[in-house]
Amino acid sequence: MEITYIIETEYDEITPIKVSLKYTVKRENHNKLVATGKTLQTFVDSKTFKIINIKKVHPEIWSKLTKY
């Protein structure tokens, strides 16, 4: 038996240094809530892995992230 899940993601908070995302997981057939979660991601330099300010380093990405 195969079970299909729907994962919904939404912004919780966004700053030039980090983004927090909220998740809900539901069973497709029953629309029953199975789990919720939250993650915190920081923007880092791809070579040094040091935290960066995405608004200053990549303003074009920041613009897309904050468009809506």
TITIPA-992191 format. One line per field, with one value per residue: y, x, z of N, C-alpha, C in turn; residue number from 1; chain; residue in three letters. Coordinates in Angstrom, 3 decimals, decimal comma, always signed. Each point is the difference from the previous one (the first is absolute). Layout:
<pts>
n.north	[Y:...] .
n.east	[X:...] .
n.up	[Z:...] .
ca.north	[Y:...] .
ca.east	[X:...] .
ca.up	[Z:...] .
c.north	[Y:...] .
c.east	[X:...] .
c.up	[Z:...] .
n	[NUM:...] .
chain	[A:...] .
res	[ala:...] .
</pts>
This chain:
<pts>
n.north	[-1,183:+0,875:+0,773:+0,968:+0,801:+1,030:+0,615:+0,823:+0,980:+0,756:+1,258:-0,112:+0,138:+1,181:-0,119:+1,019:-0,548:-0,081:-1,228:+0,191:-1,312:+0,019:-1,209:-0,456:-1,164:-0,263:-0,925:-0,330:-1,245:+0,193:+0,663:-1,121:+0,910:-0,247:+1,136:+0,721:+0,999:+0,319:+0,699:+0,182:+0,731:-0,056:+1,205:-0,830:+0,382:-0,299:+0,857:+1,013:-0,077:+1,200:+0,410:+0,231:+1,256:-0,783:+0,934:-0,073:-1,299:-0,308:+1,294:-0,614:-0,807:+0,962:+0,646:-1,139:-0,153:+1,300:-0,523:-1,049] .
n.east	[+0,846:-0,272:+0,691:-0,799:+1,038:-0,584:+1,072:-0,452:+0,593:+0,282:+0,236:+0,841:+1,285:+0,302:+1,318:+0,842:-0,093:-1,309:-0,482:-1,189:-0,111:-1,315:-0,201:-0,908:-0,241:-0,683:-0,889:+0,344:-0,295:+0,549:+0,986:+0,444:+0,101:+1,199:+0,550:+0,667:+0,627:+1,207:+0,575:+1,221:+0,066:+1,310:+0,217:+0,724:+1,258:-0,124:+0,981:-0,333:-1,251:+0,543:-0,694:-0,935:+0,028:-1,033:-0,522:+1,148:+0,153:-1,289:-0,005:+0,392:+0,684:+0,504:+0,111:+0,442:+0,799:+0,120:-0,137:-0,394] .
n.up	[+0,000:-0,912:+0,819:-0,422:+0,182:+0,564:-0,464:+0,934:-0,672:+1,061:-0,410:+0,995:-0,358:-0,518:+0,118:-0,150:+1,210:+0,234:-0,177:+0,529:-0,133:-0,229:+0,501:-0,848:+0,567:-1,118:+0,376:-1,214:+0,196:+1,181:-0,572:+0,583:+0,967:-0,512:-0,447:+0,883:-0,568:+0,398:-0,974:+0,413:-1,103:-0,053:-0,490:-0,757:+0,084:-1,281:+0,131:+0,786:-0,388:-0,158:+1,060:-0,946:-0,367:-0,276:+0,768:+0,663:+0,208:+0,090:-0,278:-1,106:+0,784:+0,764:-1,127:-0,496:+1,042:-0,159:-1,190:+0,689] .
ca.north	[+1,183:+1,239:+1,169:+1,251:+1,112:+1,356:+0,824:+1,432:+0,805:+1,445:+0,834:+0,405:+1,272:+0,124:+1,153:-0,120:-1,007:-1,310:-0,212:-1,022:-0,603:-0,886:-1,098:-0,894:-1,234:-0,552:-1,139:+0,531:-0,474:+0,374:+1,369:-0,080:+0,530:-1,049:+0,585:+1,385:+0,206:+1,325:+0,001:+1,295:-0,084:+1,227:+0,183:-0,117:+0,030:-1,379:-0,474:+0,064:-0,344:+1,061:+0,652:+1,227:+0,805:-0,238:+1,275:+0,726:-0,813:-0,389:+0,756:-0,540:-1,115:+0,610:+0,598:-1,082:-0,594:+0,927:+0,583:-0,166] .
ca.east	[-0,846:+0,773:-0,607:+0,531:-0,048:+0,137:+0,842:-0,169:+1,063:-0,236:+0,935:-0,363:+0,714:+1,167:+0,880:+1,120:+0,960:-0,612:-1,396:-0,673:-1,080:-0,920:-0,468:-1,070:-0,060:-1,358:-0,302:-0,738:-1,382:-0,821:+0,359:+0,266:+1,300:+0,861:+1,140:+0,381:+1,411:+0,554:+1,454:+0,666:+1,120:+0,784:+0,654:+1,443:+0,869:+0,136:+1,381:+0,497:-1,120:-0,232:-1,298:+0,031:-1,210:-0,422:-0,460:+1,189:+0,843:-0,780:-1,256:-0,994:-0,664:-0,795:-1,167:-0,935:-0,504:-0,891:-0,916:-1,404] .
ca.up	[+0,000:-0,100:+0,646:-0,534:+0,941:-0,525:+0,871:-0,265:+0,589:-0,053:+0,748:+1,350:+0,181:-0,873:+0,216:-0,940:+0,443:+0,228:-0,373:+0,785:-0,782:+0,716:-0,834:+0,428:-0,779:+0,051:-0,873:-1,148:-0,106:+1,147:+0,387:+1,435:+0,400:+0,520:+0,705:-0,268:+0,285:-0,253:-0,151:-0,079:-0,934:-0,127:-1,292:+0,181:-1,173:-0,473:+0,119:+1,376:+0,880:+0,982:-0,156:-0,797:-0,112:-1,387:-0,568:-0,460:-0,880:-1,184:+0,072:-0,934:+0,688:+1,069:-0,644:-0,335:+1,242:+0,713:-0,984:+0,381] .
c.north	[+1,247:+1,143:+1,245:+1,105:+1,322:+0,794:+1,449:+0,760:+1,462:+0,726:+0,272:+1,376:+0,018:+1,288:-0,134:-1,091:-1,394:-0,037:-1,154:-0,494:-0,914:-1,042:-0,670:-1,197:-0,594:-1,233:+0,483:-0,402:+0,506:+1,454:+0,090:+0,509:-1,095:+0,585:+1,473:+0,136:+1,408:-0,152:+1,433:-0,187:+1,331:+0,040:-0,001:+0,120:-1,447:-0,556:-0,069:-0,485:+0,984:+0,661:+1,303:+0,737:-0,074:+1,284:+0,800:-0,781:-0,364:+0,723:-0,524:-1,183:+0,537:+0,593:-1,061:-0,614:+0,879:+0,638:-0,054:+0,218] .
c.east	[+0,891:-0,776:+0,678:-0,198:+0,139:+0,816:-0,164:+1,070:-0,374:+1,078:-0,562:+0,599:+1,168:+0,735:+1,141:+1,018:-0,614:-1,438:-0,535:-1,199:-0,844:-0,529:-1,219:+0,003:-1,389:-0,089:-0,916:-1,479:-0,908:+0,180:+0,264:+1,412:+0,808:+1,126:+0,140:+1,475:+0,427:+1,509:+0,502:+1,236:+0,743:+0,626:+1,507:+0,725:+0,270:+1,417:+0,470:-1,023:-0,172:-1,336:+0,172:-1,326:-0,422:-0,448:+1,173:+0,778:-0,714:-1,343:-1,089:-0,759:-0,900:-1,293:-1,052:-0,617:-1,035:-1,040:-1,449:-0,185] .
c.up	[+0,000:+0,649:-0,551:+1,030:-0,745:+1,012:-0,426:+0,764:-0,101:+0,803:+1,386:+0,266:-0,976:+0,344:-1,003:+0,367:+0,118:-0,516:+0,845:-0,810:+0,885:-0,983:+0,622:-0,943:+0,203:-0,890:-1,103:-0,004:+1,114:+0,408:+1,504:+0,292:+0,679:+0,840:-0,355:+0,339:-0,351:-0,141:-0,073:-0,864:+0,007:-1,390:+0,236:-1,332:-0,419:+0,117:+1,448:+1,028:+1,151:-0,304:-0,772:+0,118:-1,464:-0,688:-0,567:-1,061:-1,308:+0,018:-0,941:+0,613:+1,105:-0,571:-0,342:+1,255:+0,690:-0,911:+0,461:+1,445] .
n	[1:2:3:4:5:6:7:8:9:10:11:12:13:14:15:16:17:18:19:20:21:22:23:24:25:26:27:28:29:30:31:32:33:34:35:36:37:38:39:40:41:42:43:44:45:46:47:48:49:50:51:52:53:54:55:56:57:58:59:60:61:62:63:64:65:66:67:68] .
chain	[A:A:A:A:A:A:A:A:A:A:A:A:A:A:A:A:A:A:A:A:A:A:A:A:A:A:A:A:A:A:A:A:A:A:A:A:A:A:A:A:A:A:A:A:A:A:A:A:A:A:A:A:A:A:A:A:A:A:A:A:A:A:A:A:A:A:A:A] .
res	[met:glu:ile:thr:tyr:ile:ile:glu:thr:glu:tyr:asp:glu:ile:thr:pro:ile:lys:val:ser:leu:lys:tyr:thr:val:lys:arg:glu:asn:his:asn:lys:leu:val:ala:thr:gly:lys:thr:leu:gln:thr:phe:val:asp:ser:lys:thr:phe:lys:ile:ile:asn:ile:lys:lys:val:his:pro:glu:ile:trp:ser:lys:leu:thr:lys:tyr] .
</pts>
